[in-house]
Amino acid sequence: MSILGSNVIFSKAKVNKPEKKSSSRETLHEFAGENNPSLLKIQTVFPFIIFPNILRIDLQKVSITHVRFFWTHKDQVININDILGVSVQSGPLFATLVITTKFFSQKPFKIAYLLRGQAMLARRMIQGLMIVSKKNIQIKETDKYKIVEMLEKIGKIR
Protein backbone atom coordinates (compact mmCIF):
# COMPACT_ATOMS: atom_id res chain seq x y z
CA MET A 1 0.00 0.00 0.00
CA SER A 2 1.40 3.34 -0.92
CA ILE A 3 -0.45 5.92 1.17
CA LEU A 4 -1.27 5.84 4.87
CA GLY A 5 -2.02 9.19 6.49
CA SER A 6 -2.45 10.06 10.12
CA ASN A 7 -6.22 9.79 10.04
CA VAL A 8 -6.47 6.57 8.02
CA ILE A 9 -7.69 3.92 10.41
CA PHE A 10 -7.53 0.21 9.70
CA SER A 11 -9.40 -2.20 11.93
CA LYS A 12 -7.22 -4.84 13.53
CA ALA A 13 -9.72 -7.60 12.83
CA LYS A 14 -8.91 -10.05 10.07
CA VAL A 15 -11.40 -11.13 7.48
CA ASN A 16 -12.43 -14.59 8.61
CA LYS A 17 -14.31 -16.38 5.91
CA PRO A 18 -15.77 -19.64 7.17
CA GLU A 19 -15.30 -22.68 4.99
CA LYS A 20 -18.29 -23.24 2.77
CA LYS A 21 -20.31 -26.31 3.61
CA SER A 22 -22.06 -28.41 1.04
CA SER A 23 -24.78 -25.77 0.87
CA SER A 24 -23.88 -22.60 -1.03
CA ARG A 25 -26.02 -20.48 1.29
CA GLU A 26 -24.46 -18.98 4.35
CA THR A 27 -26.31 -18.36 7.57
CA LEU A 28 -27.14 -14.90 8.86
CA HIS A 29 -24.87 -15.56 11.83
CA GLU A 30 -21.90 -16.31 9.50
CA PHE A 31 -22.62 -13.21 7.38
CA ALA A 32 -22.94 -10.93 10.40
CA GLY A 33 -19.63 -12.15 11.82
CA GLU A 34 -16.24 -10.94 10.65
CA ASN A 35 -17.17 -11.52 6.99
CA ASN A 36 -17.50 -7.84 6.24
CA PRO A 37 -14.94 -5.77 8.17
CA SER A 38 -14.20 -2.13 7.52
CA LEU A 39 -11.28 -1.97 5.09
CA LEU A 40 -10.67 1.77 5.24
CA LYS A 41 -11.86 4.65 7.40
CA ILE A 42 -10.83 8.24 6.66
CA GLN A 43 -11.97 11.61 8.01
CA THR A 44 -12.06 15.16 6.78
CA VAL A 45 -9.41 17.60 8.02
CA PHE A 46 -10.40 19.38 11.25
CA PRO A 47 -9.78 23.10 10.84
CA PHE A 48 -11.74 23.26 7.57
CA ILE A 49 -14.61 21.07 8.71
CA ILE A 50 -15.40 21.63 12.40
CA PHE A 51 -17.27 18.33 12.78
CA PRO A 52 -15.45 15.66 10.75
CA ASN A 53 -17.19 13.70 8.04
CA ILE A 54 -16.21 10.02 7.94
CA LEU A 55 -15.90 7.67 4.96
CA ARG A 56 -15.88 3.91 5.60
CA ILE A 57 -15.29 1.30 2.92
CA ASP A 58 -15.98 -2.41 3.31
CA LEU A 59 -16.41 -5.26 0.85
CA GLN A 60 -20.13 -4.64 0.25
CA LYS A 61 -20.76 -0.93 0.79
CA VAL A 62 -19.46 2.59 1.26
CA SER A 63 -20.74 4.49 4.30
CA ILE A 64 -20.59 8.27 4.65
CA THR A 65 -21.28 9.94 7.99
CA HIS A 66 -21.87 13.70 7.91
CA VAL A 67 -21.60 15.02 11.48
CA ARG A 68 -23.81 18.11 11.76
CA PHE A 69 -23.34 19.13 15.36
CA PHE A 70 -22.61 17.45 18.67
CA TRP A 71 -24.33 14.04 18.74
CA THR A 72 -26.18 14.64 15.48
CA HIS A 73 -25.22 13.09 12.18
CA LYS A 74 -26.55 11.89 8.87
CA ASP A 75 -25.50 8.46 7.61
CA GLN A 76 -25.57 7.51 3.95
CA VAL A 77 -24.88 3.94 2.85
CA ILE A 78 -24.18 3.10 -0.79
CA ASN A 79 -24.07 -0.48 -2.02
CA ILE A 80 -21.03 -1.14 -4.24
CA ASN A 81 -23.36 -2.48 -6.98
CA ASP A 82 -25.21 0.86 -7.03
CA ILE A 83 -22.11 2.96 -7.72
CA LEU A 84 -21.69 4.12 -11.32
CA GLY A 85 -18.52 6.11 -10.89
CA VAL A 86 -16.11 7.57 -8.41
CA SER A 87 -13.81 10.52 -8.98
CA VAL A 88 -11.50 12.85 -7.10
CA GLN A 89 -11.38 16.61 -7.55
CA SER A 90 -8.02 17.59 -6.10
CA GLY A 91 -6.02 20.66 -5.24
CA PRO A 92 -2.49 20.94 -3.90
CA LEU A 93 -3.32 19.64 -0.38
CA PHE A 94 -6.95 18.62 -0.21
CA ALA A 95 -9.39 16.74 -2.39
CA THR A 96 -13.10 16.06 -2.76
CA LEU A 97 -14.28 12.50 -3.35
CA VAL A 98 -17.35 12.36 -5.62
CA ILE A 99 -19.45 9.19 -5.84
CA THR A 100 -22.14 8.91 -8.53
CA THR A 101 -24.86 6.30 -8.10
CA LYS A 102 -27.47 4.83 -10.41
CA PHE A 103 -30.20 6.71 -8.58
CA PHE A 104 -30.41 9.82 -10.73
CA SER A 105 -32.81 11.62 -8.42
CA GLN A 106 -29.94 12.15 -5.99
CA LYS A 107 -27.02 14.47 -6.46
CA PRO A 108 -23.60 12.81 -6.34
CA PHE A 109 -22.27 12.14 -2.86
CA LYS A 110 -19.37 14.47 -2.05
CA ILE A 111 -16.88 14.51 0.78
CA ALA A 112 -14.70 17.62 0.76
CA TYR A 113 -11.45 18.43 2.58
CA LEU A 114 -9.96 14.97 2.59
CA LEU A 115 -6.20 14.73 2.43
CA ARG A 116 -5.29 14.30 -1.23
CA GLY A 117 -3.49 10.95 -0.83
CA GLN A 118 -6.30 9.49 1.24
CA ALA A 119 -8.94 10.54 -1.29
CA MET A 120 -6.92 8.91 -4.08
CA LEU A 121 -6.57 5.69 -2.04
CA ALA A 122 -10.34 5.64 -1.39
CA ARG A 123 -11.05 6.19 -5.10
CA ARG A 124 -8.77 3.32 -6.11
CA MET A 125 -10.32 0.99 -3.54
CA ILE A 126 -13.91 1.82 -4.52
CA GLN A 127 -13.03 1.46 -8.21
CA GLY A 128 -11.39 -1.90 -7.46
CA LEU A 129 -14.47 -3.09 -5.55
CA MET A 130 -16.70 -1.99 -8.45
CA ILE A 131 -14.63 -4.01 -10.95
CA VAL A 132 -14.51 -7.08 -8.69
CA SER A 133 -18.27 -6.87 -8.13
CA LYS A 134 -19.12 -6.46 -11.83
CA LYS A 135 -16.95 -9.45 -12.80
CA ASN A 136 -18.41 -11.57 -9.95
CA ILE A 137 -14.98 -12.30 -8.49
CA GLN A 138 -15.07 -13.78 -5.00
CA ILE A 139 -12.63 -12.43 -2.43
CA LYS A 140 -11.30 -15.38 -0.48
CA GLU A 141 -8.25 -13.63 0.94
CA THR A 142 -8.32 -13.41 4.74
CA ASP A 143 -5.66 -10.77 5.33
CA LYS A 144 -7.29 -7.35 5.17
CA TYR A 145 -4.08 -5.57 4.20
CA LYS A 146 -3.62 -7.88 1.18
CA ILE A 147 -7.23 -7.22 0.16
CA VAL A 148 -6.61 -3.46 0.31
CA GLU A 149 -3.38 -3.83 -1.68
CA MET A 150 -5.08 -5.92 -4.40
CA LEU A 151 -8.09 -3.59 -4.63
CA GLU A 152 -5.78 -0.60 -4.89
CA LYS A 153 -3.89 -2.29 -7.72
CA ILE A 154 -7.10 -3.22 -9.58
CA GLY A 155 -8.56 0.29 -9.21
CA LYS A 156 -5.43 2.11 -10.33
CA ILE A 157 -5.69 4.30 -13.40
CA ARG A 158 -2.95 3.28 -15.81
C-alpha positions, 0 to 999 in steps of 0.5 A: 500500500502506498499511502497511509495518512495520520487519520487513516484507520484500519481495523485490527480484525482479520477477514475470517471467511468460514469454509463453505459447507455443502450448501452454497447459502451462508447463515445470517450468523456467519454473514454478520460475523467478521465476513465484512470488516471495515477496510478503510476509514478516513476523516475530513481535516479538522480546521476546515470542517469543524465536525469531521465527516467520515468515509468507511469502505468495506467489501459490500458498501461505502458508508458516509457519515456527515456530522452536523453538530454534537451528537447529530449526524446523517448516515448515507450507505451506498451499495457497491453495486449501485455505484456508477462512478467515483472521482476525485477533484483535487487541489495541492493539499486537499481533495473532494471525493465524488461518488455517482450512483445509479439513482439519478434523483440524488445528487452525487455524494461528495466529501470535501477536505480529505487529504489528497493521498487518502482521497486517491486511495479511497477512489482506487479501492472503490473502483477496485471493488466496483470491478470485482463486483461487476466481474463476480470475483469472490474475495477469499483472501483473509488478510485485510491488508492484502485485500486493500493492496489488491483492490488498490492495484485493480482500481489504479488508473494506468 
